[in-house]
Amino acid sequence: MDLDLYPDLVAVGGLAAALERAAGERAVHVTVVPESGGASVAPVSPPPVPFRRPLSVGLAADKRLFLVSGRSRGVELVRGAAADLRDVVGAAVAWGEGRSLSELRELFPFLSSDERARAHERGPAAVVDLQWRQLREQAAGERGFPEFALLVEAAYAEPRLRRLSAFSSHWTLGFSAGTGQSSGVEVAIAPAHDGRPYRVRASLHDGDLIGEADTADEAVALAVAHLPVGLGPAVAGADDAL
């Protein structure tokens, strides 16, 4: 990193000290915690809303910009890059106060959120709906892999799977009771391929095989039988470990 881009930070002793100075210039009270490669910022009063972690701040390497990221329940909901630390502090306070993603964007145009983040803001049901829509669109576009499309549609037709968080990893479908990135997998199904049958697993890994099936419908039935009774609908995932 070219420290010549940040002479003001060098002069005051680092990013954390510069953030505290910027907070003083904005007349706001924040808690600044130095972190590896950056710092985190959160308002002191009122305290941050539950599940929103302090805004993370880092330094761009090739130009003078302050990189920010806001996470909640293990998911990045907002990110951006600002040239002025006072704007970063203002964004950290607004983020910690619980401002909506649209409000944050209006107040601080350097912040942005993607479709996935906006779904997480609306709640687990919106996340699950988005995941299934994207999976079905992906499957429909894979004309050379009909087994994957058959699996996705068979799983979508099963109510007990359709209400869970769903994703694919190397063509294997995973189903979780939580929508956070750190949520565990309840069951997974690998599509038939190269003469191999559909494979139902207790995780995404090959070593946790529950059983095999000749058709997508049979694989889905086997996966559902493995699920705990009453599981779902999916709920918001827990925060990442601090």
Order of alpha helices (4+ residues) and beta strands (2+ residues): alpha-alpha-beta-beta-beta-beta-beta-alpha-alpha-beta-alpha-alpha-alpha-alpha-beta-beta-beta-beta-beta-alpha
